[in-house]
Amino acid sequence: MRDAFVRHDLWLEPGRFRVRLRIAPTSAAFNGSIVVGYERRDRNARLGFGGGDYAFAIGDKEEPAEFQSVGWNLNGLYERDGGLEGATRGGTHSFGRTVSAFELELAVDGGALHAFVENEYVGTYHTPDGMPLEGYLGFASSVGSYKVTSVSVQRLDRSATFAPLERVPPPILVAHPRVESFRNSLNRRVVGLPLSPKGTLCAWLPLPESDESGAIDAARARKRIVERATELERLVLRQGLSCAAVLALPAAIPQEILDGAKADLATSLDPQFFSRLVTVLHGPKDASAPRSAGAEDTHQSWLLFVDSAGVLRVADSLHAGKRLDGALARWVEVFRNR
């Protein structure tokens, strides 16, 4: 095995562009990458791919397995990427048939890199600092070899619409029903939350359950709002965080309950925290309208971390005694020192 890397001499400026190509493996097993925005080794993003039959390649088998799927991964070599859970994505794409080659597409939109295998969206990578991707286009190989054909690079900065986004799950629009679960929307933009250079920590509450007549228990709803806001307060104050603190409540909650909850928060929260807490409303105002168009996580409270560029980085369930640990702690630490 030998690592190899080549790049084109054309510098791709930041903005919107699309790279399309076809990969034809020329060895029994292969592992390679398309590199976008190459400035130096730790300043680029890449779509890795691999497959084949390694046992056949080293002589342990007489007949190779049929090539019917390819593994993929999206990552960068930025210094922080490795320790930031959720920054990188990966999986396996099945062709549903035996193939000898496959098509890849990378659509760059600022700091976001959307990847497609055989015209099917597989995932999104976003630079950890929110900076746009720019630099050279290159190709790397660590196992075996492959042939690249039909390469095209298309600038899309002046297009009325960014066509690849039609095949990408849309951003989370706070005022609209969600179409994807939060954990399936990592590295996607959130539109409608206040942003901060140090990131945004958001407690996202579901619509309270109603009785058979459709009425919401006001006392119970207000109690739950105060409990979740108190959890957010505890996390922010205990860690001395200066990020934006947001309480996202369903727009379908009756106004009198929202007003009562606000009064409860004013008396129960630390005055300094209450003054910086921003409340936003999410979803439709009509309680009978669908709360989601595909999301399966609308019945629980969530703790979200959104970076300074408005990109969702962490989605954890929010409950009593919630701790600032794991991926959440690492992402918060990255942005608290900016």
Residue pairs with C-beta under 8 A, 6 or more apart in sequence:
1 142
1 143
3 140
3 141
3 142
4 140
4 141
5 35
5 138
5 139
5 140
5 141
6 138
6 139
7 35
7 38
7 136
7 137
7 138
7 139
8 136
8 137
8 138
9 136
10 136
10 137
10 153
11 134
11 135
11 136
12 36
12 37
12 108
12 133
12 134
12 135
12 136
12 137
12 153
13 134
14 110
14 132
14 133
14 134
15 108
15 110
15 132
15 155
15 156
15 157
16 107
16 108
16 109
16 110
16 155
16 156
16 157
16 159
16 162
17 107
17 108
17 153
17 154
17 155
17 156
17 157
18 105
18 106
18 107
18 108
18 153
18 154
18 156
18 163
18 164
19 34
19 36
19 105
19 106
19 107
19 108
19 137
19 151
19 152
19 153
20 103
20 104
20 105
20 150
20 151
20 152
20 154
21 34
21 103
21 104
21 105
21 148
21 149
21 150
21 151
21 152
22 101
22 102
22 103
22 104
22 148
22 149
22 150
23 32
23 49
23 101
23 102
23 103
23 104
23 146
23 147
23 148
24 100
24 101
24 146
24 147
24 148
24 149
25 51
25 52
25 67
25 100
25 101
25 144
25 145
25 146
25 147
26 144
26 145
26 146
26 147
27 52
27 57
27 143
27 144
27 145
27 146
28 52
28 53
28 54
28 56
28 57
28 64
28 144
29 50
29 51
29 52
29 53
29 54
29 56
29 57
29 143
29 144
30 50
30 51
30 52
30 141
30 143
30 144
30 145
30 146
31 48
31 49
31 50
31 141
31 142
31 143
31 144
32 48
32 49
32 50
32 139
32 140
32 141
32 142
32 143
32 144
32 146
33 46
33 47
33 48
33 49
33 139
33 140
33 141
34 46
34 47
34 49
34 104
34 106
34 137
34 138
34 139
35 44
35 45
35 46
35 136
35 137
35 138
35 139
35 140
36 44
36 45
36 46
36 47
36 106
36 108
36 113
36 133
36 135
36 137
37 43
37 44
37 45
37 108
37 133
37 134
37 135
37 136
38 44
38 135
38 136
38 137
38 138
39 134
39 135
39 136
41 77
42 77
42 78
42 79
43 77
43 78
43 135
44 76
44 77
44 133
44 135
44 138
45 74
45 75
45 76
45 113
45 125
45 127
45 133
46 74
46 75
46 76
46 77
46 140
47 72
47 73
47 74
47 104
47 106
47 113
47 115
48 72
48 73
48 74
48 75
48 90
49 70
49 71
49 72
49 104
49 117
50 70
50 71
50 143
51 67
51 69
51 70
51 71
52 64
52 67
52 144
53 61
53 64
53 65
54 143
55 61
56 62
56 63
56 64
56 65
57 144
66 98
67 98
67 99
67 100
68 94
68 95
68 96
68 97
68 98
68 99
69 92
69 93
69 94
69 95
70 92
70 93
70 95
70 102
70 117
71 90
71 91
71 92
71 93
72 90
72 91
72 92
72 93
72 115
72 117
72 122
72 123
73 88
73 89
73 90
73 91
74 88
74 89
74 90
74 113
74 115
74 122
74 123
74 124
74 125
75 81
75 87
75 88
75 89
75 90
75 125
76 87
76 88
76 125
76 127
76 128
78 127
78 128
78 129
80 87
80 128
80 334
81 87
81 88
81 128
83 330
84 128
84 313
84 327
84 330
84 331
84 334
85 314
85 326
85 327
85 330
86 186
86 187
86 313
86 314
86 327
86 331
87 125
87 126
87 128
87 187
87 313
88 125
89 122
89 123
89 124
89 125
89 186
89 187
90 123
91 122
91 123
93 117
93 118
93 120
93 122
95 102
95 118
101 149
102 117
102 118
103 117
103 118
103 119
103 150
104 115
104 116
104 117
105 115
105 116
105 119
105 164
106 113
106 114
106 115
106 116
107 113
107 114
107 116
107 162
107 164
107 165
107 168
108 114
108 133
109 162
109 164
109 165
110 132
110 133
111 126
111 127
111 129
111 130
111 131
111 132
111 133
111 309
111 311
112 124
112 125
112 126
112 187
112 189
112 311
113 124
113 125
113 126
113 133
114 121
114 123
114 124
114 164
114 165
114 168
115 121
115 122
115 123
115 124
115 125
116 122
116 164
116 167
119 167
120 167
121 167
121 168
121 169
123 187
124 168
124 187
124 188
125 187
126 187
126 309
126 311
127 133
128 307
128 334
130 307
130 308
130 309
130 311
137 153
139 148
156 162
156 163
169 179
169 180
169 184
169 185
169 188
170 179
171 188
171 189
171 190
171 191
172 178
172 180
172 182
172 185
172 188
172 189
172 190
172 191
172 192
172 312
173 191
173 192
174 190
174 191
174 192
174 193
174 248
174 280
174 281
174 282
175 192
175 251
175 281
175 282
175 283
176 283
176 284
177 283
177 284
177 289
177 290
177 291
177 292
177 293
177 295
178 185
178 283
178 291
178 292
178 293
178 294
178 295
178 298
179 292
179 293
179 294
179 295
180 188
180 294
180 295
181 295
181 296
181 297
182 204
182 295
182 297
182 302
182 304
182 312
182 315
183 297
183 315
185 312
185 315
186 312
186 313
186 314
186 315
187 311
187 312
187 313
188 311
188 312
189 309
189 310
189 311
189 312
190 304
190 306
190 310
190 311
190 312
191 310
192 280
192 282
193 200
193 202
193 244
193 246
193 248
193 280
193 306
193 310
194 200
194 244
194 246
194 278
194 280
195 244
195 306
195 308
195 309
195 310
196 243
196 244
196 308
197 308
197 335
197 338
198 241
198 242
198 243
198 244
198 308
198 335
198 336
198 338
199 243
199 244
199 305
199 306
199 307
199 308
199 313
199 331
199 332
199 335
199 336
200 243
200 244
200 245
200 246
200 304
200 305
200 306
200 307
201 232
201 235
201 236
201 241
201 243
201 244
201 245
201 246
201 303
201 304
201 305
201 332
202 245
202 246
202 247
202 248
202 302
202 303
202 304
202 305
202 306
203 228
203 229
203 231
203 232
203 246
203 247
203 248
203 301
203 302
203 303
203 318
204 248
204 282
204 301
204 302
204 303
204 304
204 318
205 224
205 225
205 228
205 247
205 248
205 249
205 250
205 301
206 250
206 291
206 298
206 299
206 300
206 301
207 250
207 252
207 253
207 283
207 287
207 291
207 298
208 216
208 217
208 220
208 221
208 224
208 250
208 253
209 216
210 216
210 287
211 217
214 287
214 288
216 253
216 254
216 257
216 287
218 254
218 256
218 257
218 260
221 253
221 257
221 261
222 257
222 260
222 261
222 264
225 247
225 249
225 261
225 264
225 265
226 261
226 264
226 265
226 268
227 320
228 247
228 301
228 318
229 247
229 265
229 268
229 269
229 277
230 268
230 269
231 303
231 318
231 319
231 320
231 322
232 245
232 247
232 277
232 303
232 318
233 245
233 269
233 270
233 273
233 277
235 241
235 303
235 322
235 324
236 243
236 245
236 273
237 270
237 273
238 324
239 324
239 332
241 332
241 336
242 336
243 332
243 335
243 336
244 276
244 278
245 273
245 276
245 277
245 278
246 277
246 278
246 279
246 280
247 277
247 278
247 279
247 280
248 279
248 280
248 281
248 282
249 258
249 261
249 279
249 280
249 281
249 282
250 281
250 282
250 283
250 291
251 281
251 282
251 283
251 284
251 285
252 283
252 284
252 285
252 286
252 287
252 289
252 291
262 279
265 274
265 277
266 274
269 277
283 289
283 291
284 290
284 291
291 298
292 298
300 317
300 318
301 317
301 318
301 319
302 315
302 316
302 317
302 318
303 314
303 315
303 316
303 317
303 318
303 322
303 328
304 312
304 314
304 315
305 312
305 313
305 314
305 328
305 331
305 332
306 312
306 313
307 313
307 331
307 335
308 335
308 338
313 327
313 331
314 327
314 328
314 331
316 322
316 326
316 327
316 328
324 332
